[in-house]
Amino acid sequence: MAQIDTSKVSRWDQHGREHVVRVRRTGVQRTIRCSTCGWRRGTQFLPWLKAEEHLAEAHQATVDPTSAA
């Protein structure tokens, strides 16, 4: 049976809205999916970087809620 793991990348836009891209791993394949717009992409390498790029380009969401102010 394949192991399935999920994680998420979340960023806020300039209006204070949170945008989330979930990263799902099944074996070596990873699927990234945006909860805001439904955008989806399969990838094997750097899924979190691609998720951050999508959030910045498509939603102008660049504020990391986990970083210290």
C-alpha positions as CSV (number, residue, x, y, z in Angstrom):
1,M,0.0,0.0,0.0
2,A,1.3,3.5,-0.9
3,Q,2.0,6.0,1.9
4,I,0.0,9.2,1.6
5,D,1.1,12.4,3.3
6,T,-0.4,15.9,3.1
7,S,0.9,19.3,4.0
8,K,0.0,22.9,3.1
9,V,1.5,26.2,2.1
10,S,-0.5,29.2,3.2
11,R,0.1,32.9,2.5
12,W,-2.0,36.0,3.0
13,D,-2.7,38.7,0.4
14,Q,-2.6,42.5,1.0
15,H,-6.4,42.4,2.0
16,G,-5.7,39.9,4.9
17,R,-7.3,36.9,3.1
18,E,-5.6,33.5,3.5
19,H,-4.8,31.4,0.4
20,V,-3.8,27.8,0.8
21,V,-2.2,25.3,-1.5
22,R,-2.2,21.7,-0.3
23,V,0.7,19.3,-1.2
24,R,-0.3,15.6,-1.3
25,R,2.4,12.9,-1.6
26,T,1.7,9.5,-2.9
27,G,5.0,7.6,-3.2
28,V,7.4,9.8,-5.2
29,Q,4.6,11.8,-7.0
30,R,3.3,15.0,-5.4
31,T,0.1,16.8,-6.4
32,I,-0.4,20.5,-5.5
33,R,-3.8,22.0,-5.4
34,C,-5.0,25.5,-4.6
35,S,-8.0,25.8,-2.3
36,T,-8.9,29.2,-3.6
37,C,-9.1,28.7,-7.4
38,G,-8.8,24.9,-7.9
39,W,-5.5,25.1,-9.8
40,R,-3.8,21.8,-9.8
41,R,-0.4,20.5,-10.8
42,G,1.5,17.2,-10.5
43,T,5.2,17.5,-9.7
44,Q,8.1,15.4,-8.3
45,F,10.5,18.2,-7.3
46,L,10.1,21.3,-5.2
47,P,6.3,21.3,-4.7
48,W,6.4,23.8,-1.9
49,L,8.4,26.3,-4.0
50,K,5.9,25.9,-6.9
51,A,3.0,26.3,-4.4
52,E,4.6,29.6,-3.2
53,E,5.1,30.8,-6.8
54,H,1.4,30.1,-7.6
55,L,0.2,32.0,-4.5
56,A,2.4,35.0,-5.4
57,E,1.5,35.1,-9.1
58,A,-2.1,34.2,-9.1
59,H,-3.3,35.7,-5.8
60,Q,-0.6,38.2,-4.9
61,A,-0.4,36.3,-1.6
62,T,3.1,36.8,-0.3
63,V,2.8,37.3,3.5
64,D,4.0,34.1,5.3
65,P,1.9,33.6,8.5
66,T,4.7,31.5,10.1
67,S,7.4,34.2,9.8
68,A,8.2,36.4,12.8
69,A,7.2,40.0,12.4
